[in-house]
């Protein structure tokens, strides 16, 4: 009988210890999750800088400009990135990489966030989080003057230039009878268009307008926008507190009217430096 009692007591203690361990493990898991959420903001503040991945070939969102003899990356998205860095109280570091490499770089922790005129898509949502939209937009056809292209239907049998991994590329793939030529940068696509090596380029409306305004005697926009596409910042799914900071900045810019000022600065008043 004593043996049975002893065995029962051992089992009771074992269950109690297991329960305690389980609670500790659950608490540790909760702490780990909480730390993971805090890590992005705390890591950025500790480093003293926000590292933003962009593709600086997309005026007026982001592009290179010579200022007082110095090559700078400027644009609407860069001003937005500066506002986010200011909110975090850190310096801004811009990494200029191919558009298709921005999300992989972010997932590999090479950059903290991506800002490059990203369109919100269901496919991208599978791997990243999006901030609240900071701009509405859509894809637009650009062609050279005298091409004979007047609408989307005229692109059948024509060669369309697209930047790799963009919404423009996905839309171009759906145009029956059209041929695609892929480019790493919009600049390269537009250069081919100006030299009439391709018949059209599909790109975001503000970008299309920026190139057409800079080449008024050579390029023109044709037809309506091909889609409605909101722009947002991309972040890692686990960086929820950083997402809150980014959304706060976007909301504050909207509420204060500063976002409208940035739109006017870059999409209305801006004149390219020759």
N, C-alpha and C positions, 0 to 999 in steps of 0.2 A: 504493500500500500504506500509505504514511504517512497519507494522507487517511482511509483506512478505519479505521486504528488510532486516529486522532484522534476520528473520529466515535464509535467504540466507547467510548472513554474519556469522552466527553461524555455518552453514554447512561448509563454506569455512574454517573457523578457525579449525573446527573439523578435516577436511581432512588434513589440513596442520600439525596439531599436530600428527595425525595418521601417516602421512608420515615421520615426524621427528622421531617418536618412532620406526617406521619400520627401518629407517636408523640406529638408535642407536642400535636396536636389531641385525641388520645385522653386524654392526661393532663389537658389543660385541661377536657375534658368531665367527667372523673372528679372533678376539683377543683370544678367548678361544681356537680355533683350533691352532693358532700360539703358544700359551702358552703350549698346550698339546704336540706339537712337540718339544718344547724346554725343557719340564719338565724332560724327561729322562736324558739328558746330564747334565742339571743344578742340578737335584736332586742327581745324582751320584757325581758330583763335590762338592756339598754342604755336602754330607755324607762323602766324602773323601775316598770312596771305591767303587769298582765294584764287585757286588755279582754275581758269575757265578754258575749256576747249572750244575752238571756233574754226571756221574755214574762211579766211579773210579774202575771199574772191567774190563776194556777194553784195555789191553796193545796192542800196545804201545801208543794208543791215550791218555788214562788216567788210572792210577793205583797207588796202594799204594806201597811204597818202604821204607825200613828202611835205613836211612842215619845218620851215627854217633849216632846210638841208638834212633833216632827219626823217627816216622812214618810220611812220607810226601806223598802227592799226586803229582805225576809227570807225564810227558808224552808230546806228541806232542801238544795236545789240550791245555794243561796247559801253555806251552810256548806261544801259540797263545793268550791265555787269558791274560798273562802277558804283551804282546805287546799292546793289546787293553787298558789295565789299564794304561800303561805307556803313551800312546797317550792322554788319558784323564787326566793324571797327578794325579792319585789316587792309593791307595793300592788295592791289589787283595784279595778278599775273596772267597774261594771255598766252595760250599755246596755239599756234597756227598750224593746223593739221588738215589732211584731206577730210572732207565731209563724211565720207563713209567710215572713217576711222575714229570719229569722235565718240560714239557710243561705246565701241570696244575699249577705247582708252579710258573712258569713265568707269566701265565695269571692271577694268584692271587697276583702278585707283590711281591712274596716271594724272587724271584731272578730277576736280571736285564736281563740276557741273558742265553741261553743254549748252551753249547759246549760239545758235547759228541759223536762225530763221526756221527752226524745226516745226514741221506741221504735225499736229496731233493725229496719229493713226492707230487703229486697233492692233496692227502688227507690232508697232513699236511699244505699245502698252504691255506687251507680253514680257518685255525685258527691262523696261524703265518706267519711272513715274514721270508725269507731266505736271508742271505748275498750272495755276490758273492761266488762261490765255491772256497774252498782253497785246495781241493784235489780230484782227481779222484779215483774211487775204484769200488769194486763189491763184491758180496757174493761168498763164497767159501765153499766147503764141506771138513770137517775134519773127519777122522775116525781113529780107532786104527789099528795098524798093525796086519794083519792076519784076518781082518774082512771079507775079500772076496769082499768088495765093491770097484769097479773100476770106476764107473760112476754114474751119476744121475739116470739112469735107474735101477741100482741095489738097489735103496732105497725103491722100492716097497716092502711092507710087513715089512720094518724095522722101528725102532723108532728113530726119529730125535730130537735132543735137540735144542731148540731155546730160545732166550731171549725174554721176553714179549714185545710187541709193537715195534718190530724191523722189518726192511725190510726182514731179514732172516726168521722171522716167516711167513711173507706174502708169500714168495717164497716157503717155506716148505709146506704150505697149498695147494699149487697148484700141488704138486707131487703126482700123482695118486698111491693109495695103501699104501702110507706112513702113519705112526702114529707119532703124535707130542707129545713131553713132554716139557712143558713150565717151564722156570726158571726166577727168578727175576734178576739173574746175569749170566754172561758168565762163571765166575769161577765155579759156581755150575754145569753148563752144562758140562764143561770140566772135572770136577771131576767125574761126572757120566760116561763120555766117557772113562776116564782113568781106571775106575773100571768096564767097559764093561756092565754097566746097560742100556746103549743106544748104538746104532750102529754108529751114526754120529752126528755132530753139523754143522749147517749152520751159518756162521758169516762172517764179512768183511775180505777180503784177508789179510790186514796187521795184523789183530788180529789173524787170523788163523795161519799165518806164525810165529807170536811171540810165540804162544803156542806150535806149532810143533817144533820150534827151541829149545824150553826149554825142550822138551820131545822127542828128536830125536829117541830114542829107542822104543818109544811107539806110537807116533802119526804121521800121514802123511796126506798131502793134496792130493785129487784126483780130476781128471777132470778139466775142464776149469771153469772160473768164470761164475756164473749163471746169472749175469746182469752187466750193467754199472751203477754205482751209484756215483754221485758227493757228496762230503761232504760240509756242510756249517754251519754257525752259525744261530741259531734261535732267533728271536726277536718278541716282540709284534708288531702288525700291526701299532699301533699309534706312535711308537717310530722311526719316520722317520729320525730325526737328528742323533740319535744313530746309525741307520743303515748306514748313511753316514760315520760316524767315523769308524765303523767296516770295511766297504768296502775300506776305505782309507788305513787302516792298512794292509789289505790283499793285496791290490795293491802295497803298498810300500814294503812289504815283498817279493812279486814276482819280482818287478822291481830291487830290490837291490841284489837279489840272496839269501837272508837270508832264504826264504821259502825252497829252495833247500837244504840249510845247515841243516835246521830242519828235513827235510825228511831223509837226510843221517844220522843225529844224532840218530833219533829214529827208523827208519825202516831198516837201513843198519848196522850201527856200534854198536848199542846198544846191550849189553849183559846183560840178567837178573841177578840181584844180588841174589845169593843163600843164 
